[in-house]
Structures are given as structure tokens and as C-alpha cells.
Amino acid sequence: RLVEGGVLLVDDYGQLEGATRAVDEYLAAQGVTMMLTRLDSQGCVGIKPPQRG
């Protein structure tokens, strides 16, 4: 579970189709929209925003 303000670190996102799909499917299943920022050639980071309600 990723709490609001939690940090998601991802390896190989955008580099390997399976890794990209897994992250996209996880975020969709959780109902989370977040911007992922590239850290280097293989890693990226995102911060879960607060829910609007």
C-alpha cells in the first residue's frame, strides 16, 4: 500500500515493456494518477498525491 505522500521508486520503467505495464496496471488498479520523473537512464520516482474529495 502506498500512502499519500509516499514515494514510489521504479527501475526499468520505460525501458522494459513488462516493467512499464506492471507499474501502469498497479497505479490504475489503485486509482492513482501520478507523474513519474526520470532519475537516470533506468530509474524513475513518483510521489503519491493527496486524494481529492
PDBQT receptor file of N, H, CA, C and O in Angstrom, charges set to zero:
ATOM      1  N   ARG A   1       0.850  -1.170   0.000  1.00  0.00    +0.000 N 
ATOM      2  CA  ARG A   1       0.000   0.000   0.000  1.00  0.00    +0.000 C 
ATOM      3  C   ARG A   1       0.893   1.229   0.000  1.00  0.00    +0.000 C 
ATOM      4  O   ARG A   1       1.864   1.308   0.753  1.00  0.00    +0.000 OA
ATOM      5  N   LEU A   2       0.558   2.174  -0.841  1.00  0.00    +0.000 N 
ATOM      6  H   LEU A   2      -0.231   2.110  -1.452  1.00  0.00    +0.000 HD
ATOM      7  CA  LEU A   2       1.309   3.425  -0.934  1.00  0.00    +0.000 C 
ATOM      8  C   LEU A   2       0.439   4.540  -0.369  1.00  0.00    +0.000 C 
ATOM      9  O   LEU A   2      -0.623   4.838  -0.916  1.00  0.00    +0.000 OA
ATOM     10  N   VAL A   3       0.881   5.153   0.716  1.00  0.00    +0.000 N 
ATOM     11  H   VAL A   3       1.743   4.911   1.161  1.00  0.00    +0.000 HD
ATOM     12  CA  VAL A   3       0.102   6.202   1.376  1.00  0.00    +0.000 C 
ATOM     13  C   VAL A   3       0.285   7.536   0.653  1.00  0.00    +0.000 C 
ATOM     14  O   VAL A   3       1.231   7.710  -0.115  1.00  0.00    +0.000 OA
ATOM     15  N   GLU A   4      -0.624   8.471   0.904  1.00  0.00    +0.000 N 
ATOM     16  H   GLU A   4      -1.392   8.330   1.528  1.00  0.00    +0.000 HD
ATOM     17  CA  GLU A   4      -0.496   9.813   0.338  1.00  0.00    +0.000 C 
ATOM     18  C   GLU A   4       0.846  10.396   0.753  1.00  0.00    +0.000 C 
ATOM     19  O   GLU A   4       1.217  10.333   1.925  1.00  0.00    +0.000 OA
ATOM     20  N   GLY A   5       1.566  10.956  -0.191  1.00  0.00    +0.000 N 
ATOM     21  H   GLY A   5       1.265  11.007  -1.143  1.00  0.00    +0.000 HD
ATOM     22  CA  GLY A   5       2.895  11.488   0.069  1.00  0.00    +0.000 C 
ATOM     23  C   GLY A   5       3.984  10.436   0.008  1.00  0.00    +0.000 C 
ATOM     24  O   GLY A   5       5.167  10.753   0.134  1.00  0.00    +0.000 OA
ATOM     25  N   GLY A   6       3.583   9.162  -0.189  1.00  0.00    +0.000 N 
ATOM     26  H   GLY A   6       2.622   8.905  -0.292  1.00  0.00    +0.000 HD
ATOM     27  CA  GLY A   6       4.551   8.077  -0.294  1.00  0.00    +0.000 C 
ATOM     28  C   GLY A   6       5.349   8.174  -1.585  1.00  0.00    +0.000 C 
ATOM     29  O   GLY A   6       4.863   8.682  -2.596  1.00  0.00    +0.000 OA
ATOM     30  N   VAL A   7       6.569   7.683  -1.536  1.00  0.00    +0.000 N 
ATOM     31  H   VAL A   7       6.964   7.271  -0.715  1.00  0.00    +0.000 HD
ATOM     32  CA  VAL A   7       7.474   7.750  -2.682  1.00  0.00    +0.000 C 
ATOM     33  C   VAL A   7       7.553   6.383  -3.348  1.00  0.00    +0.000 C 
ATOM     34  O   VAL A   7       7.777   5.369  -2.687  1.00  0.00    +0.000 OA
ATOM     35  N   LEU A   8       7.368   6.367  -4.658  1.00  0.00    +0.000 N 
ATOM     36  H   LEU A   8       7.186   7.190  -5.195  1.00  0.00    +0.000 HD
ATOM     37  CA  LEU A   8       7.459   5.145  -5.451  1.00  0.00    +0.000 C 
ATOM     38  C   LEU A   8       8.723   5.231  -6.301  1.00  0.00    +0.000 C 
ATOM     39  O   LEU A   8       8.849   6.115  -7.149  1.00  0.00    +0.000 OA
ATOM     40  N   LEU A   9       9.654   4.315  -6.071  1.00  0.00    +0.000 N 
ATOM     41  H   LEU A   9       9.553   3.598  -5.382  1.00  0.00    +0.000 HD
ATOM     42  CA  LEU A   9      10.870   4.223  -6.882  1.00  0.00    +0.000 C 
ATOM     43  C   LEU A   9      10.721   3.034  -7.815  1.00  0.00    +0.000 C 
ATOM     44  O   LEU A   9      10.367   1.937  -7.384  1.00  0.00    +0.000 OA
ATOM     45  N   VAL A  10      10.992   3.255  -9.086  1.00  0.00    +0.000 N 
ATOM     46  H   VAL A  10      11.279   4.147  -9.436  1.00  0.00    +0.000 HD
ATOM     47  CA  VAL A  10      10.768   2.218 -10.091  1.00  0.00    +0.000 C 
ATOM     48  C   VAL A  10      12.023   2.058 -10.944  1.00  0.00    +0.000 C 
ATOM     49  O   VAL A  10      12.632   3.041 -11.367  1.00  0.00    +0.000 OA
ATOM     50  N   ASP A  11      12.396   0.813 -11.189  1.00  0.00    +0.000 N 
ATOM     51  H   ASP A  11      11.901   0.015 -10.846  1.00  0.00    +0.000 HD
ATOM     52  CA  ASP A  11      13.528   0.508 -12.057  1.00  0.00    +0.000 C 
ATOM     53  C   ASP A  11      13.001  -0.007 -13.392  1.00  0.00    +0.000 C 
ATOM     54  O   ASP A  11      12.024  -0.755 -13.426  1.00  0.00    +0.000 OA
ATOM     55  N   ASP A  12      13.627   0.379 -14.462  1.00  0.00    +0.000 N 
ATOM     56  H   ASP A  12      14.420   0.986 -14.434  1.00  0.00    +0.000 HD
ATOM     57  CA  ASP A  12      13.337  -0.102 -15.820  1.00  0.00    +0.000 C 
ATOM     58  C   ASP A  12      12.027   0.411 -16.410  1.00  0.00    +0.000 C 
ATOM     59  O   ASP A  12      11.614  -0.076 -17.462  1.00  0.00    +0.000 OA
ATOM     60  N   TYR A  13      11.350   1.382 -15.771  1.00  0.00    +0.000 N 
ATOM     61  H   TYR A  13      11.686   1.777 -14.916  1.00  0.00    +0.000 HD
ATOM     62  CA  TYR A  13      10.115   1.938 -16.328  1.00  0.00    +0.000 C 
ATOM     63  C   TYR A  13      10.453   2.673 -17.625  1.00  0.00    +0.000 C 
ATOM     64  O   TYR A  13      11.339   3.528 -17.653  1.00  0.00    +0.000 OA
ATOM     65  N   GLY A  14       9.749   2.334 -18.679  1.00  0.00    +0.000 N 
ATOM     66  H   GLY A  14       9.030   1.640 -18.656  1.00  0.00    +0.000 HD
ATOM     67  CA  GLY A  14      10.021   2.928 -19.982  1.00  0.00    +0.000 C 
ATOM     68  C   GLY A  14      11.133   2.227 -20.740  1.00  0.00    +0.000 C 
ATOM     69  O   GLY A  14      11.354   2.505 -21.919  1.00  0.00    +0.000 OA
ATOM     70  N   GLN A  15      11.832   1.324 -20.074  1.00  0.00    +0.000 N 
ATOM     71  H   GLN A  15      11.653   1.099 -19.116  1.00  0.00    +0.000 HD
ATOM     72  CA  GLN A  15      12.916   0.577 -20.710  1.00  0.00    +0.000 C 
ATOM     73  C   GLN A  15      12.485  -0.846 -21.052  1.00  0.00    +0.000 C 
ATOM     74  O   GLN A  15      12.823  -1.376 -22.111  1.00  0.00    +0.000 OA
ATOM     75  N   LEU A  16      11.736  -1.451 -20.138  1.00  0.00    +0.000 N 
ATOM     76  H   LEU A  16      11.461  -1.021 -19.278  1.00  0.00    +0.000 HD
ATOM     77  CA  LEU A  16      11.250  -2.813 -20.344  1.00  0.00    +0.000 C 
ATOM     78  C   LEU A  16       9.726  -2.801 -20.348  1.00  0.00    +0.000 C 
ATOM     79  O   LEU A  16       9.094  -2.286 -19.425  1.00  0.00    +0.000 OA
ATOM     80  N   GLU A  17       9.150  -3.368 -21.388  1.00  0.00    +0.000 N 
ATOM     81  H   GLU A  17       9.663  -3.786 -22.138  1.00  0.00    +0.000 HD
ATOM     82  CA  GLU A  17       7.695  -3.350 -21.544  1.00  0.00    +0.000 C 
ATOM     83  C   GLU A  17       6.980  -3.943 -20.334  1.00  0.00    +0.000 C 
ATOM     84  O   GLU A  17       5.982  -3.388 -19.875  1.00  0.00    +0.000 OA
ATOM     85  N   GLY A  18       7.476  -5.054 -19.815  1.00  0.00    +0.000 N 
ATOM     86  H   GLY A  18       8.287  -5.505 -20.188  1.00  0.00    +0.000 HD
ATOM     87  CA  GLY A  18       6.830  -5.703 -18.678  1.00  0.00    +0.000 C 
ATOM     88  C   GLY A  18       6.855  -4.842 -17.427  1.00  0.00    +0.000 C 
ATOM     89  O   GLY A  18       5.873  -4.793 -16.686  1.00  0.00    +0.000 OA
ATOM     90  N   ALA A  19       7.964  -4.165 -17.186  1.00  0.00    +0.000 N 
ATOM     91  H   ALA A  19       8.762  -4.204 -17.787  1.00  0.00    +0.000 HD
ATOM     92  CA  ALA A  19       8.071  -3.289 -16.013  1.00  0.00    +0.000 C 
ATOM     93  C   ALA A  19       7.122  -2.104 -16.146  1.00  0.00    +0.000 C 
ATOM     94  O   ALA A  19       6.442  -1.735 -15.189  1.00  0.00    +0.000 OA
ATOM     95  N   THR A  20       7.080  -1.519 -17.317  1.00  0.00    +0.000 N 
ATOM     96  H   THR A  20       7.633  -1.819 -18.094  1.00  0.00    +0.000 HD
ATOM     97  CA  THR A  20       6.187  -0.387 -17.565  1.00  0.00    +0.000 C 
ATOM     98  C   THR A  20       4.739  -0.802 -17.393  1.00  0.00    +0.000 C 
ATOM     99  O   THR A  20       3.961  -0.098 -16.748  1.00  0.00    +0.000 OA
ATOM    100  N   ARG A  21       4.371  -1.934 -17.961  1.00  0.00    +0.000 N 
ATOM    101  H   ARG A  21       5.003  -2.506 -18.485  1.00  0.00    +0.000 HD
ATOM    102  CA  ARG A  21       2.992  -2.423 -17.858  1.00  0.00    +0.000 C 
ATOM    103  C   ARG A  21       2.618  -2.704 -16.405  1.00  0.00    +0.000 C 
ATOM    104  O   ARG A  21       1.523  -2.354 -15.965  1.00  0.00    +0.000 OA
ATOM    105  N   ALA A  22       3.522  -3.332 -15.664  1.00  0.00    +0.000 N 
ATOM    106  H   ALA A  22       4.411  -3.617 -16.022  1.00  0.00    +0.000 HD
ATOM    107  CA  ALA A  22       3.238  -3.666 -14.263  1.00  0.00    +0.000 C 
ATOM    108  C   ALA A  22       2.983  -2.410 -13.433  1.00  0.00    +0.000 C 
ATOM    109  O   ALA A  22       2.050  -2.379 -12.631  1.00  0.00    +0.000 OA
ATOM    110  N   VAL A  23       3.792  -1.390 -13.615  1.00  0.00    +0.000 N 
ATOM    111  H   VAL A  23       4.550  -1.416 -14.267  1.00  0.00    +0.000 HD
ATOM    112  CA  VAL A  23       3.604  -0.139 -12.867  1.00  0.00    +0.000 C 
ATOM    113  C   VAL A  23       2.299   0.528 -13.279  1.00  0.00    +0.000 C 
ATOM    114  O   VAL A  23       1.524   0.951 -12.422  1.00  0.00    +0.000 OA
ATOM    115  N   ASP A  24       2.048   0.625 -14.575  1.00  0.00    +0.000 N 
ATOM    116  H   ASP A  24       2.678   0.281 -15.272  1.00  0.00    +0.000 HD
ATOM    117  CA  ASP A  24       0.815   1.253 -15.062  1.00  0.00    +0.000 C 
ATOM    118  C   ASP A  24      -0.422   0.515 -14.554  1.00  0.00    +0.000 C 
ATOM    119  O   ASP A  24      -1.401   1.146 -14.156  1.00  0.00    +0.000 OA
ATOM    120  N   GLU A  25      -0.382  -0.815 -14.568  1.00  0.00    +0.000 N 
ATOM    121  H   GLU A  25       0.413  -1.327 -14.891  1.00  0.00    +0.000 HD
ATOM    122  CA  GLU A  25      -1.524  -1.603 -14.093  1.00  0.00    +0.000 C 
ATOM    123  C   GLU A  25      -1.726  -1.435 -12.590  1.00  0.00    +0.000 C 
ATOM    124  O   GLU A  25      -2.863  -1.346 -12.127  1.00  0.00    +0.000 OA
ATOM    125  N   TYR A  26      -0.644  -1.390 -11.830  1.00  0.00    +0.000 N 
ATOM    126  H   TYR A  26       0.280  -1.461 -12.206  1.00  0.00    +0.000 HD
ATOM    127  CA  TYR A  26      -0.745  -1.191 -10.378  1.00  0.00    +0.000 C 
ATOM    128  C   TYR A  26      -1.379   0.161 -10.073  1.00  0.00    +0.000 C 
ATOM    129  O   TYR A  26      -2.312   0.247  -9.274  1.00  0.00    +0.000 OA
ATOM    130  N   LEU A  27      -0.876   1.210 -10.705  1.00  0.00    +0.000 N 
ATOM    131  H   LEU A  27      -0.118   1.140 -11.354  1.00  0.00    +0.000 HD
ATOM    132  CA  LEU A  27      -1.413   2.547 -10.447  1.00  0.00    +0.000 C 
ATOM    133  C   LEU A  27      -2.881   2.637 -10.849  1.00  0.00    +0.000 C 
ATOM    134  O   LEU A  27      -3.679   3.243 -10.135  1.00  0.00    +0.000 OA
ATOM    135  N   ALA A  28      -3.246   2.043 -11.978  1.00  0.00    +0.000 N 
ATOM    136  H   ALA A  28      -2.598   1.550 -12.558  1.00  0.00    +0.000 HD
ATOM    137  CA  ALA A  28      -4.643   2.054 -12.420  1.00  0.00    +0.000 C 
ATOM    138  C   ALA A  28      -5.529   1.298 -11.437  1.00  0.00    +0.000 C 
ATOM    139  O   ALA A  28      -6.623   1.761 -11.111  1.00  0.00    +0.000 OA
ATOM    140  N   ALA A  29      -5.076   0.151 -10.963  1.00  0.00    +0.000 N 
ATOM    141  H   ALA A  29      -4.187  -0.224 -11.228  1.00  0.00    +0.000 HD
ATOM    142  CA  ALA A  29      -5.860  -0.650 -10.021  1.00  0.00    +0.000 C 
ATOM    143  C   ALA A  29      -6.057   0.080  -8.696  1.00  0.00    +0.000 C 
ATOM    144  O   ALA A  29      -7.075  -0.098  -8.028  1.00  0.00    +0.000 OA
ATOM    145  N   GLN A  30      -5.077   0.903  -8.318  1.00  0.00    +0.000 N 
ATOM    146  H   GLN A  30      -4.250   1.048  -8.861  1.00  0.00    +0.000 HD
ATOM    147  CA  GLN A  30      -5.160   1.668  -7.074  1.00  0.00    +0.000 C 
ATOM    148  C   GLN A  30      -5.902   2.989  -7.264  1.00  0.00    +0.000 C 
ATOM    149  O   GLN A  30      -6.183   3.692  -6.293  1.00  0.00    +0.000 OA
ATOM    150  N   GLY A  31      -6.220   3.326  -8.519  1.00  0.00    +0.000 N 
ATOM    151  H   GLY A  31      -5.992   2.754  -9.307  1.00  0.00    +0.000 HD
ATOM    152  CA  GLY A  31      -6.886   4.595  -8.805  1.00  0.00    +0.000 C 
ATOM    153  C   GLY A  31      -5.977   5.793  -8.582  1.00  0.00    +0.000 C 
ATOM    154  O   GLY A  31      -6.437   6.875  -8.218  1.00  0.00    +0.000 OA
ATOM    155  N   VAL A  32      -4.683   5.591  -8.803  1.00  0.00    +0.000 N 
ATOM    156  H   VAL A  32      -4.309   4.712  -9.099  1.00  0.00    +0.000 HD
ATOM    157  CA  VAL A  32      -3.694   6.641  -8.550  1.00  0.00    +0.000 C 
ATOM    158  C   VAL A  32      -3.189   7.209  -9.872  1.00  0.00    +0.000 C 
ATOM    159  O   VAL A  32      -2.809   6.470 -10.781  1.00  0.00    +0.000 OA
ATOM    160  N   THR A  33      -3.193   8.531  -9.958  1.00  0.00    +0.000 N 
ATOM    161  H   THR A  33      -3.501   9.131  -9.220  1.00  0.00    +0.000 HD
ATOM    162  CA  THR A  33      -2.563   9.213 -11.081  1.00  0.00    +0.000 C 
ATOM    163  C   THR A  33      -1.368   9.961 -10.527  1.00  0.00    +0.000 C 
ATOM    164  O   THR A  33      -1.515  10.820  -9.658  1.00  0.00    +0.000 OA
ATOM    165  N   MET A  34      -0.201   9.641 -11.019  1.00  0.00    +0.000 N 
ATOM    166  H   MET A  34      -0.082   8.943 -11.725  1.00  0.00    +0.000 HD
ATOM    167  CA  MET A  34       0.995  10.342 -10.540  1.00  0.00    +0.000 C 
ATOM    168  C   MET A  34       1.967  10.539 -11.684  1.00  0.00    +0.000 C 
ATOM    169  O   MET A  34       2.032   9.735 -12.614  1.00  0.00    +0.000 OA
ATOM    170  N   MET A  35       2.714  11.611 -11.601  1.00  0.00    +0.000 N 
ATOM    171  H   MET A  35       2.661  12.265 -10.846  1.00  0.00    +0.000 HD
ATOM    172  CA  MET A  35       3.745  11.887 -12.580  1.00  0.00    +0.000 C 
ATOM    173  C   MET A  35       5.018  11.177 -12.134  1.00  0.00    +0.000 C 
ATOM    174  O   MET A  35       5.449  11.320 -10.990  1.00  0.00    +0.000 OA
ATOM    175  N   LEU A  36       5.607  10.422 -13.032  1.00  0.00    +0.000 N 
ATOM    176  H   LEU A  36       5.257  10.306 -13.962  1.00  0.00    +0.000 HD
ATOM    177  CA  LEU A  36       6.877   9.755 -12.750  1.00  0.00    +0.000 C 
ATOM    178  C   LEU A  36       7.995  10.574 -13.387  1.00  0.00    +0.000 C 
ATOM    179  O   LEU A  36       7.925  10.931 -14.563  1.00  0.00    +0.000 OA
ATOM    180  N   THR A  37       9.014  10.865 -12.604  1.00  0.00    +0.000 N 
ATOM    181  H   THR A  37       9.070  10.575 -11.649  1.00  0.00    +0.000 HD
ATOM    182  CA  THR A  37      10.138  11.675 -13.058  1.00  0.00    +0.000 C 
ATOM    183  C   THR A  37      11.372  10.795 -13.191  1.00  0.00    +0.000 C 
ATOM    184  O   THR A  37      11.728  10.058 -12.272  1.00  0.00    +0.000 OA
ATOM    185  N   ARG A  38      12.016  10.883 -14.343  1.00  0.00    +0.000 N 
ATOM    186  H   ARG A  38      11.727  11.481 -15.090  1.00  0.00    +0.000 HD
ATOM    187  CA  ARG A  38      13.199  10.075 -14.610  1.00  0.00    +0.000 C 
ATOM    188  C   ARG A  38      14.356  10.517 -13.716  1.00  0.00    +0.000 C 
ATOM    189  O   ARG A  38      14.643  11.708 -13.596  1.00  0.00    +0.000 OA
ATOM    190  N   LEU A  39      15.016   9.536 -13.088  1.00  0.00    +0.000 N 
ATOM    191  H   LEU A  39      14.783   8.568 -13.185  1.00  0.00    +0.000 HD
ATOM    192  CA  LEU A  39      16.189   9.802 -12.253  1.00  0.00    +0.000 C 
ATOM    193  C   LEU A  39      17.483   9.618 -13.034  1.00  0.00    +0.000 C 
ATOM    194  O   LEU A  39      18.432  10.389 -12.889  1.00  0.00    +0.000 OA
ATOM    195  N   ASP A  40      17.498   8.580 -13.865  1.00  0.00    +0.000 N 
ATOM    196  H   ASP A  40      16.727   7.954 -13.983  1.00  0.00    +0.000 HD
ATOM    197  CA  ASP A  40      18.655   8.278 -14.695  1.00  0.00    +0.000 C 
ATOM    198  C   ASP A  40      18.153   7.473 -15.884  1.00  0.00    +0.000 C 
ATOM    199  O   ASP A  40      16.965   7.529 -16.202  1.00  0.00    +0.000 OA
ATOM    200  N   SER A  41      19.018   6.736 -16.539  1.00  0.00    +0.000 N 
ATOM    201  H   SER A  41      19.983   6.691 -16.280  1.00  0.00    +0.000 HD
ATOM    202  CA  SER A  41      18.603   6.016 -17.745  1.00  0.00    +0.000 C 
ATOM    203  C   SER A  41      17.645   4.867 -17.466  1.00  0.00    +0.000 C 
ATOM    204  O   SER A  41      16.996   4.380 -18.392  1.00  0.00    +0.000 OA
ATOM    205  N   GLN A  42      17.537   4.415 -16.210  1.00  0.00    +0.000 N 
ATOM    206  H   GLN A  42      18.064   4.810 -15.458  1.00  0.00    +0.000 HD
ATOM    207  CA  GLN A  42      16.675   3.271 -15.927  1.00  0.00    +0.000 C 
ATOM    208  C   GLN A  42      15.689   3.480 -14.797  1.00  0.00    +0.000 C 
ATOM    209  O   GLN A  42      14.724   2.723 -14.692  1.00  0.00    +0.000 OA
ATOM    210  N   GLY A  43      15.886   4.461 -13.957  1.00  0.00    +0.000 N 
ATOM    211  H   GLY A  43      16.670   5.076 -14.042  1.00  0.00    +0.000 HD
ATOM    212  CA  GLY A  43      15.025   4.619 -12.789  1.00  0.00    +0.000 C 
ATOM    213  C   GLY A  43      14.164   5.863 -12.856  1.00  0.00    +0.000 C 
ATOM    214  O   GLY A  43      14.501   6.841 -13.524  1.00  0.00    +0.000 OA
ATOM    215  N   CYS A  44      13.046   5.806 -12.151  1.00  0.00    +0.000 N 
ATOM    216  H   CYS A  44      12.773   5.012 -11.608  1.00  0.00    +0.000 HD
ATOM    217  CA  CYS A  44      12.192   6.977 -12.027  1.00  0.00    +0.000 C 
ATOM    218  C   CYS A  44      11.541   6.977 -10.650  1.00  0.00    +0.000 C 
ATOM    219  O   CYS A  44      11.549   5.971  -9.940  1.00  0.00    +0.000 OA
ATOM    220  N   VAL A  45      10.983   8.119 -10.291  1.00  0.00    +0.000 N 
ATOM    221  H   VAL A  45      10.977   8.936 -10.867  1.00  0.00    +0.000 HD
ATOM    222  CA  VAL A  45      10.384   8.303  -8.977  1.00  0.00    +0.000 C 
ATOM    223  C   VAL A  45       9.056   9.041  -9.139  1.00  0.00    +0.000 C 
ATOM    224  O   VAL A  45       8.894   9.873 -10.031  1.00  0.00    +0.000 OA
ATOM    225  N   GLY A  46       8.120   8.719  -8.262  1.00  0.00    +0.000 N 
ATOM    226  H   GLY A  46       8.251   8.042  -7.537  1.00  0.00    +0.000 HD
ATOM    227  CA  GLY A  46       6.844   9.425  -8.216  1.00  0.00    +0.000 C 
ATOM    228  C   GLY A  46       6.420   9.573  -6.770  1.00  0.00    +0.000 C 
ATOM    229  O   GLY A  46       6.768   8.745  -5.929  1.00  0.00    +0.000 OA
ATOM    230  N   ILE A  47       5.668  10.628  -6.475  1.00  0.00    +0.000 N 
ATOM    231  H   ILE A  47       5.386  11.301  -7.158  1.00  0.00    +0.000 HD
ATOM    232  CA  ILE A  47       5.137  10.850  -5.135  1.00  0.00    +0.000 C 
ATOM    233  C   ILE A  47       3.619  10.815  -5.233  1.00  0.00    +0.000 C 
ATOM    234  O   ILE A  47       3.019  11.541  -6.026  1.00  0.00    +0.000 OA
ATOM    235  N   LYS A  48       3.003   9.959  -4.413  1.00  0.00    +0.000 N 
ATOM    236  H   LYS A  48       3.491   9.370  -3.769  1.00  0.00    +0.000 HD
ATOM    237  CA  LYS A  48       1.552   9.813  -4.465  1.00  0.00    +0.000 C 
ATOM    238  C   LYS A  48       0.900  11.095  -3.955  1.00  0.00    +0.000 C 
ATOM    239  O   LYS A  48       1.141  11.514  -2.823  1.00  0.00    +0.000 OA
ATOM    240  N   PRO A  49       0.076  11.712  -4.793  1.00  0.00    +0.000 N 
ATOM    241  CA  PRO A  49      -0.583  12.956  -4.383  1.00  0.00    +0.000 C 
ATOM    242  C   PRO A  49      -1.737  12.680  -3.420  1.00  0.00    +0.000 C 
ATOM    243  O   PRO A  49      -2.225  11.552  -3.340  1.00  0.00    +0.000 OA
ATOM    244  N   PRO A  50      -2.173  13.707  -2.691  1.00  0.00    +0.000 N 
ATOM    245  CA  PRO A  50      -3.341  13.531  -1.824  1.00  0.00    +0.000 C 
ATOM    246  C   PRO A  50      -4.590  13.298  -2.666  1.00  0.00    +0.000 C 
ATOM    247  O   PRO A  50      -4.698  13.799  -3.785  1.00  0.00    +0.000 OA
ATOM    248  N   GLN A  51      -5.523  12.539  -2.121  1.00  0.00    +0.000 N 
ATOM    249  H   GLN A  51      -5.435  12.132  -1.212  1.00  0.00    +0.000 HD
ATOM    250  CA  GLN A  51      -6.786  12.305  -2.817  1.00  0.00    +0.000 C 
ATOM    251  C   GLN A  51      -7.634  13.557  -2.746  1.00  0.00    +0.000 C 
ATOM    252  O   GLN A  51      -7.651  14.268  -1.740  1.00  0.00    +0.000 OA
ATOM    253  N   ARG A  52      -8.328  13.807  -3.825  1.00  0.00    +0.000 N 
ATOM    254  H   ARG A  52      -8.314  13.230  -4.641  1.00  0.00    +0.000 HD
ATOM    255  CA  ARG A  52      -9.258  14.935  -3.831  1.00  0.00    +0.000 C 
ATOM    256  C   ARG A  52     -10.623  14.416  -3.443  1.00  0.00    +0.000 C 
ATOM    257  O   ARG A  52     -11.037  13.345  -3.886  1.00  0.00    +0.000 OA
ATOM    258  N   GLY A  53     -11.298  15.148  -2.644  1.00  0.00    +0.000 N 
ATOM    259  H   GLY A  53     -10.961  16.018  -2.284  1.00  0.00    +0.000 HD
ATOM    260  CA  GLY A  53     -12.589  14.628  -2.246  1.00  0.00    +0.000 C 
ATOM    261  C   GLY A  53     -13.386  15.653  -1.624  1.00  0.00    +0.000 C 
ATOM    262  O   GLY A  53     -14.520  15.393  -1.220  1.00  0.00    +0.000 OA
TER     263      GLY A  53
